[in-house]
Each structure stands twice: as structure tokens, then as C-alpha cells.
Amino acid sequence: MAEEKEGTQVENVVKVEDAGPCKKRIAVEIPEEKIQNALEEQYSDLRKEAVIPGFRKGRAPRRLIEKRFGSDVSQQVKVQLLAEASEEAIKDQDLNILGDPDIDPDDIELPDAGPMNFDFEVEVRPEFDLPELEGIEVEKQKVEVTEESVDEELMEMRKRAGVWEPKEDGVVEDGNQVIADVVLSVEGEEEPERKDNVEIYAREKAMVAGVSVEKLNELLAGAKEGDVKKTTVEVPKTYFSERFRGKKVDLEITVKDVKKQVPAEIDDEFLGRFGVEDEEELKERIMEAREQQAEQQQRQQMGDQIYQYLLKNTDFEMPESIVADQATRILQRQYSNMLMQGTPKEQMEQQMQELRASSEEQAKEQMKLFFIMDKIADKLDVDVSGEELNGHIAQAAMYRGRRPEKMREEMLRDGSLAQFSLQVRESKCIEQLLEKAEIKEVEGEKKAETKKTAKKKTAKKKKAAPKKSENKDEE
């Protein structure tokens, strides 16, 4: 039903009606008296400053000022009244709008007599009731860090600190380093591109002369010095050599040398890298890091269950343009990713058609969660102090090897600081909901980490250990 507000003689008349999901149409009538008062004020100010030939400053007749400046004054008054009236209408009607009103002064006339009428539409925040926030049922997976996983991590650390030595039999096996001459060529082009003594690693997916090659370990398996292996690859459009960008390229690999990795010995030099006295202390540090990582991922999985509960038990219509804008951003990111990966044009067009539908659903879910979490933050009175925000920035900077003040400056410049603050606030809300939740422990896998969850949230980290957690704070 339309709402109407009529005030005194110089008050605007405002009517508000629904215009769709989370959308309001506002009709405003500005009385003639208010228009004349605004014109009188403008002319009075202008007369004091206007310079008219034949008259002293401030002494020119009103009719001459109107004749000379009337069009400009009318435009200024119109723009001023539209801005004031729309802002006043939104405030008086207590509308929690999204974005700014779209009002084009050129489409509205300032009448010579009578009131000025105009209308505009705005999107408003959805109104809804939150579900019960206490006692949400959450499953907590038991995750045990085993000695085997610690030993595996220690071996990886030794490999990273190790050296590559010539392989006695010279036969390529999975994980070996291969020194090779590489030739890239395109059918129909005379001059191939040659690269000598390229380091290649026989892995399931590896880079060869800047090009990603799938199942390279299978291609090179059993090869030895002098052997030539060939394959065809799709070169991404971001490849440094313009002639190969976005094309199918024939790749020829001539094996020259084969090396195996020799892990570093656990000696004083190796232990000194991690600031420990002996192997036992290093294993304890690894165990601590793995347990910390498992705990963080455990909290993320529990947080995901909170999100799913909120989505399932909260129902409301979404602002159409907000969802459309978010869907466009998601689609643009996916398109950019395909470009970076060198996806063929035909395949991109097919995938984009499929992605449009999924991106809209994804956008709806993301924006729905945003409104839900924002309302929860208000209900729980959750805020982020400047000190807290700086602490999280410092934490994120540490795990990226950055200086906190530089990272903050960069976030201010690119506009990501506000989003980062929202993420911190959301994380605090989830922690409060988990404190109130009904948590049931269930059996999990005996390993150092569980599968990564889809949503990454800012999490506090403990003492640094030999290996940084893979789950870094989101910027």
C-alpha cells in the first residue's frame, strides 16, 4: 500500500510503493512555494555579486538579472531541490537503500508555476527474520596427526634442502630432474623456437619452457640420454612469446642428462635452519604445525556448516541488480581464468553458456550470506576495532612476507580494506555462533589435514613452525 506524507505548506508530498523485489518507487511533489523560496534565495545571493554593465555591483534590477542568468538559476535550483527532496524522502520514510537514487535532472522540468513532480526507484536492503542462532547443530571431525604424516613432512623438508645428483642408470623415473633441449614449433611455420639445457621435472603436471604439460612423467618415463619425446600442447594467451600465444604447439624434448634428488642429511646445518637442537625437537615442531593446521581447517569446516544452516533457514527476496552485478563479477573472473589458461575460443563459448546459470546461483548465495551475516553482526553487536584490524593485517602480511604498513597502504589504494574488515567481522560472528552451537564429535581421517573447505575465513595462527599453513588469511 502506498504511504503518503503531507506536511505544512512548504513540506513535500511523498508517496512510496513497492516496485518489485527489494525495490521501492518514490513519488515526490515539491510545492510551488518551496520552489519560489529557493529561486528567491538564489537571485538574492546572485544580485549581491552580479556585475551588470551600467549598474554598480549589487544594484542591478531583478528583471535584468533574471533575463541574463535565469536559465542557469533555474537549473541550479532544480538540481538542488531534487537532491534535497530525494534525500529527505528516503530519510523520512526510513528506507535502508542500496546504492544511490538514479535521478536525471534533464528529464525533469522546473515549472514556471505550480509544484514540481518527479519519481524515482531505489533498491532497499531485504527485510527478514533470522533463524535461531543458539544451539545450531555442528559436527566436529576428529583429526589425528600421525607420526607417519610427520615423517612424510620431514622427508619433504629434506628433499627441499637436498641436491640433484646424476642418476647412475640414466633412466627417467617419476620425480627425476631432466636436462633437455626443447624445440617448440607450429605447423606451417618455418622457424621453430629452440631452448637448450632446460631443467624439466618428470611430474604429473610440469612446466617445459614456460608451457604447462600434463602427464609429463608418463611421457618421459624410461627415457635416457639422446632419446627424443614429442607431444602437442595448448599454449596460454599469456605466454611470453607472442607467436605461440593461444596456439597448438608441437613440443620436442631431447634428453641430455637425468638426475635424482638426494635428500639432505639431518645434521647440524640442516637442524640449524629451523632453530632446533635435534631431530626429535624438529619433529615436535612439525607435529605442532600440523595440529595447528588441522585445527584451523576443522574450524573452517564447522564454519561452513553454520553458513549452510543460515542459508537453509533464512528466506527472503534478493535485490535483482545487486545479484546481477555480483553474477557479472563472478563470470568475468571465470572468463579471465580461462583466458589465462589458454582455453580455446570454441570451448570458452560453450563453457560460458554453462557458467552463466551457475554464476547467478552463486551470486545469490554470496549476497544472501552477506545480508544474513551483516544482520547477525548487528544483532550480536559485533564490530572490528582499528587495533583488531591492524592485527589481522599484520598477520596476513607476515604470511606473505610483506610489511604490514605497506600492505595496509596498498589495501587503502585498491579499496580492499573495507572488504577485509567485513571478513574479519564475519569471522568474529562465526566464532560467536560456534561458541553457542551444539557440537558433536565424529570420527575423521587420521592425517594432518582435512579437505580444504570452499569458503576461506580469517583465522588466528599460533607460533610459527617450519612449514607455513597452506590456509592463509584472505585479503
Residue, then its C-alpha position, 0 to 999 in steps of 0.5 A: m500500500a502506498e504511504e503518503k506524507e503531507g506536511t505544512q505548506v512548504e513540506n513535500v508530498v511523498k508517496v512510496e510503493d513497492a516496485g518489485p523485489c527489494k525495490k521501492r518507487i518514490a513519488v515526490e511533489i515539491p510545492e510551488e512555494k518551496i520552489q519560489n523560496a529557493l529561486e528567491e534565495q538564489y537571485s538574492d545571493l546572485r544580485k549581491e555579486a552580479v556585475i551588470p554593465g551600467f549598474r554598480k555591483g549589487r544594484a542591478p534590477r531583478r528583471l535584468i538579472e533574471k533575463r541574463f542568468g535565469s536559465d542557469v538559476s533555474q537549473q541550479v535550483k532544480v538540481q538542488l531541490l531534487a537532491e534535497a527532496s530525494e534525500e529527505a524522502i528516503k530519510d523520512q520514510d526510513l528506507n535502508i537503500l542500496g546504492d544511490p537514487d538514479i535521478d536525471p535532472d534533464d528529464i525533469e522540468l522546473p515549472d514556471a508555476g505550480p509544484m514540481n513532480f518527479d519519481f524515482e526507484v531505489e533498491v532497499r536492503p531485504e527485510f527478514d527474520l533470522p533463524e535461531l542462532e543458539g544451539i545450531e547443530v555442528e559436527k566436529q571431525k576428529v583429526e589425528v596427526t600421525e607420526e607417519s604424516v610427520d615423517e612424510e613432512l620431514m622427508e619433504m623438508r629434506k628433499r627441499a634442502g637436498v641436491w640433484e645428483p646424476k642418476e647412475d642408470g640414466v633412466v627417467e623415473d617419476g620425480n627425476q630432474v631432466i636436462a633437455d633441449v626443447v624445440l617448440s614449433v607450429e605447423g606451417e611455420e618455418e622457424p621453430e623456437r629452440k631452448d637448450n639445457v632446460e631443467i624439466y621435472a618428470r611430474e604429473k603436471a610440469m612446466v617445459a619452457g614456460v608451457s604447462v604439460e600434463k602427464l609429463n612423467e608418463l611421457l618421459a618415463g624410461a627415457k635416457e640420454g639422446d632419446v627424443k619425446k614429442t607431444t602437442v600442447e595448448v599454449p596460454k594467451t599469456y605466454f611470453s612469446e607472442r607467436f605461440r600465444g593461444k596456439k597448438v604447439d608441437l613440443e620436442i624434448t631431447v634428453k641430455d642428462v637425468k638426475k635424482q634428488v638426494p635428500a639432505e642429511i639431518d645434521d647440524e646445518f640442516l637442524g640449524r635452519f629451523g632453530v632446533e637442537d635435534e631431530e626429535e625437537l624438529k619433529e615436535r615442531i612439525m607435529e605442532a604445525r600440523e595440529q595447528q593446521a588441522e585445527q584451523q581447517q576443522r574450524q573452517q569446516m564447522g564454519d561452513q556448516i553454520y553458513q549452510y544452516l543460515l542459508k537453509n533457514t533464512d528466506f527472503e527476496m534478493p535485490e535483482s541488480i545487486v545479484a546481477d552485478q555480483a553474477t557479472r563479477i563472478l563470470q568475468r573472473q571465470y572468463s579471465n581464468m580461462l583466458m589465462q589458461g589458454t582455453p580455446k575460443e570454441q570451448m570458452e563459448q560453450q563453457m560460458q553458456e554453462l557458467r552463466a546459470s551457475s554464476e547467478e546461483q552463486a551470486k545469490e548465495q554470496m549476497k544472501l550470506f552477506f545480508i544474513m551475516d551483516k544482520i547477525a553482526d548487528k544483532l550480536d553487536v559485533d564490530v572490528s576495532g582499528e587495533e583488531l584490524n591492524g592485527h589481522i593485517a599484520q598477520a596476513a602480511m607476515y604470511r606473505g612476507r610483506r610489511p604490514e604498513k605497506m600492505r595496509e597502504e596498498m589495501l587503502r589504494d585498491g579499496s580492499l580494506a573495507q572488504f577485509s574488515l567485513q571478513v574479519r567481522e564475519s569471522k568474529c560472528i562465526e566464532q560467536l555462533l560456534e561458541k553457542a552451537e551444539i557440537k558433536e564429535v565424529e570420527g575423521e581421517k587420521k592425517a594432518e589435514t582435512k579437505k580444504t573447505a570452499k569458503k576461506k575465513t580469517a583465522k588466528k595462527k599460533k607460533a610459527a613452525p617450519k612449514k607455513s599453513e597452506n590456509k592463509d588469511e584472505e585479503 
